[in-house]
Amino acid sequence: MVFRPRPNHPYAHAARLPDEGEVDLASILPGEGPIEIEIGPGRGGFLFERAAAAPGTRLLGLEIRLKWSAIVDERLGKHGLHPRVRSLNADAREALPRLRPDASVAAFFLHFPDPWWKKRHEKRLVMNPKLLDEITRLLVDGGELYVQTDVEERAELYEAQIGAHPDLEPAGDAPGSARMAENPYGARSPREHRAIEDGLPVTRMRYRRKPRQPIGA
Ligand SMILES: C[S@@+](CC[C@H](N)C(=O)[O-])C[C@H]1O[C@@H](n2cnc3c(N)ncnc32)[C@H](O)[C@@H]1O
């Protein structure tokens, strides 16, 4: 079902993908440079810090909350970062299947997704096997999926889900493990800054997309 905000919603003007059909990433992020996608940027701090750390990279945030997607995209524009960096209002579970072309994204970031753990919240979860299929379709060979969380139970769930995906392999600090002691991207998300300030342990995991088999191999 196509999501349309109430016309009188204070953030109804938030930039979104076209309502239907396939969307070429180059139409949202024109220009050159690797493309990276953050799912659920929230207040957007990672997009700004990553834009500074990787000035040749194009960045797209997909944020389900109208208010924050709109505020962050407006701030990105004011800082002169459009069109290299955008924050669009989208449910990533609906948006990713529409993005094209395959094998065009260098990295996906999920910083502190899905903090809820009650049974009734399960339908809200962004991470699921279908999302992982879309992420691996969009990743270039060797492209990265980075996930971090301060909920240990979630980290274990992600390791089980992502570890079971045939197209992804762990790419953490030690061979065979996805876990990393530090965030290697020179940029932190707002919740990551807060977790560090509060002394909360953060579990960081990185995976790499396995090379595709040549057609006919
Ligand atoms: C716990 S917050 C973390 C925010 C930010 N990543 C950080 O680390 O500071 C999770 C974010 O994911 C967003 N989110 C949840 N489900 C989503 C979905 N299906 N598509 C896009 N964003 C989603 C929420 O609105 C929220 O901004």
The ligand as an SDF file (V2000), in Angstrom:
LIG
                    3D

 27 29  0  0  0  0  0  0  0  0999 V2000
   16.7350    3.3820   17.8440 C   0  0  0  0  0  0  0  0  0  0  0  0
   16.6190    4.4880   16.5340 S   0  0  0  0  0  0  0  0  0  0  0  0
   18.3580    4.7430   16.0780 C   0  0  0  0  0  0  0  0  0  0  0  0
   18.5660    6.0120   15.3030 C   0  0  0  0  0  0  0  0  0  0  0  0
   19.9790    6.1860   14.7140 C   0  0  0  0  0  0  0  0  0  0  0  0
   20.2780    5.1040   13.7760 N   0  0  0  0  0  0  0  0  0  0  0  0
   21.0220    6.2380   15.7950 C   0  0  0  0  0  0  0  0  0  0  0  0
   21.7850    5.2540   15.9220 O   0  0  0  0  0  0  0  0  0  0  0  0
   21.0770    7.2480   16.5030 O   0  0  0  0  0  0  0  0  0  0  0  0
   16.0230    3.5040   15.1600 C   0  0  0  0  0  0  0  0  0  0  0  0
   15.6780    4.3560   13.9560 C   0  0  0  0  0  0  0  0  0  0  0  0
   15.2310    3.5110   12.8990 O   0  0  0  0  0  0  0  0  0  0  0  0
   14.0650    4.0810   12.3340 C   0  0  0  0  0  0  0  0  0  0  0  0
   13.3040    2.9790   11.6950 N   0  0  0  0  0  0  0  0  0  0  0  0
   12.6440    1.9700   12.3260 C   0  0  0  0  0  0  0  0  0  0  0  0
   12.0700    1.1540   11.4280 N   0  0  0  0  0  0  0  0  0  0  0  0
   12.3790    1.6570   10.1950 C   0  0  0  0  0  0  0  0  0  0  0  0
   12.0400    1.2650    8.8570 C   0  0  0  0  0  0  0  0  0  0  0  0
   11.2620    0.2040    8.6150 N   0  0  0  0  0  0  0  0  0  0  0  0
   12.5300    2.0110    7.8200 N   0  0  0  0  0  0  0  0  0  0  0  0
   13.2980    3.1130    8.0630 C   0  0  0  0  0  0  0  0  0  0  0  0
   13.6160    3.5320    9.3110 N   0  0  0  0  0  0  0  0  0  0  0  0
   13.1740    2.8210   10.3550 C   0  0  0  0  0  0  0  0  0  0  0  0
   13.3680    4.7150   13.5210 C   0  0  0  0  0  0  0  0  0  0  0  0
   12.3960    5.6760   13.1510 O   0  0  0  0  0  0  0  0  0  0  0  0
   14.5580    5.3420   14.2350 C   0  0  0  0  0  0  0  0  0  0  0  0
   14.9070    6.5980   13.6960 O   0  0  0  0  0  0  0  0  0  0  0  0
  1  2  1  0
  2  3  1  0
  2 10  1  0
  3  4  1  0
  4  5  1  0
  5  6  1  0
  5  7  1  0
  7  8  2  0
  7  9  1  0
 10 11  1  0
 11 12  1  0
 11 26  1  0
 12 13  1  0
 13 14  1  0
 13 24  1  0
 14 15  1  0
 14 23  1  0
 15 16  2  0
 16 17  1  0
 17 18  1  0
 17 23  2  0
 18 19  1  0
 18 20  2  0
 20 21  1  0
 21 22  2  0
 22 23  1  0
 24 25  1  0
 24 26  1  0
 26 27  1  0
M  CHG  2   2   1   9  -1
M  END
$$$$
